[in-house]
Amino acid sequence: MFEQLQSFCNAEKCFHSLAEQKNYFRVNTIKNTVEEFFSFSSIPHEKTPIPFAFSSTYHLGSTWENFLGYIHIQSLSSMIPPIALSPRKSDVVFDACASPGSKTTQMAAGMENDGAIVANDRKSRHPALLANISRLGVLNTVVVSQDAKKPIKERYFTKALVDAPCTALGAWQNAWKRFTQDMAKSLSRVQKAMLISAFDSLKPGGTLVYSTCTYTKEENEEVVAYLLEKRENAKLVGIDIPYDIPHENGLSEYGNEFRRVWRVYPWHLKSEGFFIAKMVKV
């Protein structure tokens, strides 16, 4: 198994680094600022490169701060795609694969609960999504169930996030046990359709972020390359965020422009492995 993956990451190092993940949470700035939160919360914590995110050895899920929505438990790596997309109050955002809502609610906080988010996922996944939206006080989001492989509404959104279903090799150790190359190729076809659909849903000038929590090139660079091939008005751009996040560049076999995409491995942040790419519709 490791031999299949060795061409694009140190697979054994990735596997063992997953066991060293820290527990992270972000302060929900819809309900309180970071300063306000720590004026009343005694949760032990350490700072991270992201100013509203912290690590903790505490059992966060059982805290009243989590129950009341003052914080949200979320891996540090998974906070990067919403930061890369950087939606603002004026944006209308399409979140193609929203549940359980970690990135959706993070975007809502970044938008100061203004603008609009259309959070899409299968109906069977709505309960977790709706629970987090409610707990965290999100008001600017509507939840829908649409086939993400088809445009929900063409040339409508200013920004879109496709955090696609994937083989999850960067998220949990057991994923490595069931991984096959056929699985990656099958998911790649779905991911390509989702990315094309989300791109077609954007207005000209719109921004699209694609992310996965896996390492295979079939699910990452190949998917982005497919969009660039099929849509001449798609342009891959750099990920410019104001925080010092360690990462590696994309695979050079897809061209020099793929140095603009990010591969975040577990040892970079003691968090999940992630792939992030940012595109604009010119």
C-alpha positions in Angstrom: 0.0 0.0 0.0 2.7 2.5 1.0 4.5 1.8 -2.3 1.4 3.0 -4.2 1.5 6.4 -2.5 5.2 7.0 -2.1 5.5 9.0 -5.4 3.6 12.0 -3.9 4.2 11.9 -0.2 6.3 10.1 2.4 3.4 7.7 3.0 4.8 6.0 6.1 5.6 9.3 7.7 2.1 10.6 6.9 0.6 7.4 8.5 2.5 7.7 11.7 2.1 11.5 12.0 -1.7 11.1 12.2 -1.2 9.5 15.6 0.4 12.8 16.8 -2.5 15.1 15.9 -3.4 17.7 18.4 -6.9 18.7 19.4 -7.9 22.1 18.0 -10.8 24.5 18.4 -11.6 27.9 16.9 -13.3 30.7 18.8 -16.7 31.4 17.2 -16.4 35.1 16.5 -20.2 35.3 15.7 -20.8 35.1 19.4 -17.7 36.6 20.9 -14.2 38.0 20.1 -11.1 36.0 21.1 -10.4 38.5 23.9 -14.0 38.3 25.2 -13.9 34.5 25.1 -10.8 34.1 27.2 -12.1 36.7 29.7 -14.6 34.1 30.9 -13.3 30.7 29.7 -10.6 28.8 31.6 -10.0 26.1 28.8 -6.3 25.4 28.8 -4.9 26.3 25.4 -1.9 27.1 23.2 -1.8 29.6 20.3 -1.5 28.5 16.7 -0.5 30.5 13.5 -4.2 31.3 13.1 -5.2 33.9 15.7 -8.7 32.6 16.3 -7.6 28.9 16.6 -6.0 27.1 19.5 -4.9 23.7 20.5 -5.9 22.1 23.8 -5.4 18.9 25.7 -8.8 19.4 27.3 -11.9 17.3 26.6 -13.5 20.0 24.5 -16.6 18.1 23.5 -17.8 18.1 27.1 -17.4 21.8 27.8 -20.2 24.2 28.2 -18.3 26.6 25.9 -18.7 24.0 23.1 -22.3 23.2 24.0 -23.3 26.9 23.9 -21.5 27.5 20.6 -18.7 29.8 21.8 -16.2 27.5 20.2 -16.1 24.8 17.5 -13.9 21.8 17.5 -12.1 21.6 14.2 -8.7 20.5 12.9 -6.3 23.3 12.2 -5.7 22.2 8.6 -9.4 22.2 7.8 -9.6 25.9 8.7 -7.2 26.8 5.8 -9.7 26.4 2.8 -12.2 29.0 4.2 -9.3 31.4 4.9 -8.0 30.9 1.4 -11.5 31.6 -0.1 -11.9 34.6 2.3 -15.6 35.4 1.8 -16.8 38.8 2.8 -20.1 40.5 3.7 -20.9 41.2 0.1 -20.4 37.6 -1.1 -22.9 35.0 -2.1 -21.1 31.7 -1.4 -21.8 28.1 -2.6 -20.5 25.4 -0.3 -20.9 22.3 -2.4 -20.2 19.6 0.3 -21.1 21.4 3.5 -21.8 18.9 6.2 -21.1 18.8 9.1 -20.6 22.5 8.7 -17.2 23.3 10.1 -16.1 25.3 7.1 -19.6 26.6 6.4 -19.8 28.1 9.9 -16.3 29.4 9.8 -17.1 31.2 6.5 -20.2 32.7 8.1 -18.1 34.0 11.0 -15.6 35.5 8.5 -18.6 37.2 6.8 -19.8 38.6 10.1 -23.0 36.6 9.6 -23.9 38.8 6.6 -24.0 38.1 2.9 -25.3 34.6 2.0 -24.1 31.0 2.0 -25.9 28.2 0.2 -24.8 25.1 2.1 -25.4 21.9 0.0 -25.2 18.3 1.0 -27.3 15.1 0.9 -30.4 15.1 3.1 -29.0 12.3 5.2 -26.2 14.7 6.2 -28.4 17.6 7.0 -28.9 16.9 10.8 -25.3 17.5 11.7 -25.1 20.5 9.4 -28.2 22.1 10.8 -27.2 21.3 14.4 -23.9 23.2 14.0 -25.5 26.1 12.2 -28.0 26.5 15.1 -25.4 26.0 17.9 -23.0 28.5 16.4 -25.7 31.2 15.8 -25.3 31.3 12.0 -28.0 33.3 10.3 -26.8 33.9 6.8 -27.0 30.3 5.5 -29.6 28.3 3.7 -29.3 24.5 3.6 -30.2 22.7 0.3 -29.9 19.2 -1.1 -28.7 19.4 -4.7 -26.6 17.1 -6.9 -23.2 18.8 -6.6 -22.2 17.3 -10.0 -24.7 19.7 -11.6 -24.7 23.5 -11.4 -27.2 24.7 -8.8 -27.5 28.0 -10.6 -25.2 29.1 -13.4 -23.2 32.4 -13.1 -24.8 33.3 -9.8 -22.3 32.9 -6.9 -19.3 35.2 -6.2 -17.4 32.5 -4.4 -17.5 28.7 -4.1 -15.9 26.0 -1.9 -15.7 22.4 -3.0 -14.4 20.4 0.0 -14.8 17.2 -1.9 -15.5 13.6 -0.6 -12.2 11.8 -0.9 -10.2 8.8 0.3 -9.4 10.7 3.5 -5.9 9.4 3.8 -4.9 12.6 5.6 -7.8 12.5 8.1 -7.7 9.1 9.9 -5.3 6.1 10.1 -7.9 3.5 9.2 -8.4 5.1 5.8 -5.1 3.6 4.7 -6.3 0.1 5.4 -9.2 0.3 2.9 -7.4 2.5 0.3 -7.1 1.2 -3.3 -6.1 3.0 -6.5 -9.5 2.1 -8.0 -11.2 4.0 -5.2 -9.1 7.1 -5.8 -9.9 6.9 -9.6 -13.6 6.5 -8.9 -13.7 9.4 -6.5 -11.7 11.5 -8.9 -14.5 11.3 -11.5 -17.0 12.6 -9.0 -14.6 15.3 -7.8 -14.1 16.5 -11.4 -17.8 16.8 -12.0 -18.3 18.7 -8.7 -15.5 21.1 -9.5 -16.8 21.8 -13.0 -20.3 22.3 -11.6 -19.2 24.8 -8.9 -17.1 26.7 -11.4 -20.0 27.0 -13.8 -22.1 28.3 -10.9 -19.7 31.3 -10.4 -20.1 34.8 -11.8 -17.2 36.1 -14.0 -14.6 37.2 -11.6 -15.7 34.7 -9.0 -13.3 32.7 -6.8 -13.3 28.9 -6.2 -11.4 26.9 -3.6 -11.0 23.1 -4.0 -9.8 21.0 -1.1 -9.5 17.4 0.1 -8.1 15.7 3.2 -6.1 13.2 1.1 -2.9 12.8 -0.8 -3.5 11.0 -4.1 -2.7 13.0 -7.2 -5.8 11.6 -8.9 -8.0 13.4 -6.3 -6.0 16.6 -6.2 -3.7 18.0 -9.0 -5.4 15.8 -11.6 -8.9 17.2 -10.7 -7.7 20.8 -10.8 -5.8 20.1 -14.1 -9.1 18.8 -15.5 -10.9 22.0 -14.7 -8.1 24.1 -16.3 -8.3 21.9 -19.5 -12.1 22.0 -19.8 -12.7 25.7 -18.9 -10.4 28.1 -20.7 -11.6 30.9 -18.4 -10.3 29.1 -15.3 -7.1 30.4 -13.8 -5.1 28.8 -11.0 -3.8 31.5 -8.6 -1.7 31.5 -5.5 -3.0 31.0 -2.0 -2.3 34.3 -0.3 -3.3 34.3 3.4 -2.0 36.5 6.3 -0.8 33.6 8.5 2.5 31.6 8.4 1.3 28.1 7.6 3.9 25.5 6.7 3.2 23.6 3.6 4.6 22.1 0.4 3.9 22.9 -3.2 1.8 20.8 -5.6 3.3 18.1 -7.8 5.5 19.6 -10.6 4.5 16.9 -13.1 1.3 18.9 -13.7 3.3 22.0 -14.6 5.0 24.9 -12.8 1.8 26.6 -12.1 0.9 23.8 -9.7 3.6 25.3 -7.3 0.6 27.6 -6.4 -1.4 24.8 -4.7 -0.7 23.7 -1.2 -0.1 20.3 0.3 -0.3 20.4 4.1 1.0 17.2 5.6 0.2 16.0 9.2 3.7 16.9 10.5 3.4 20.5 9.3 0.7 21.4 11.9 0.2 18.2 13.9 -3.2 18.1 12.2 -4.9 16.5 9.2 -3.3 16.3 5.8 -4.9 18.6 3.3 -4.8 19.7 -0.3 -5.9 23.3 -1.2 -6.1 24.9 -4.6 -7.5 28.4 -5.5 -8.9 29.4 -8.9 -10.6 32.4 -10.4 -13.1 32.7 -13.3 -11.6 35.3 -15.6 
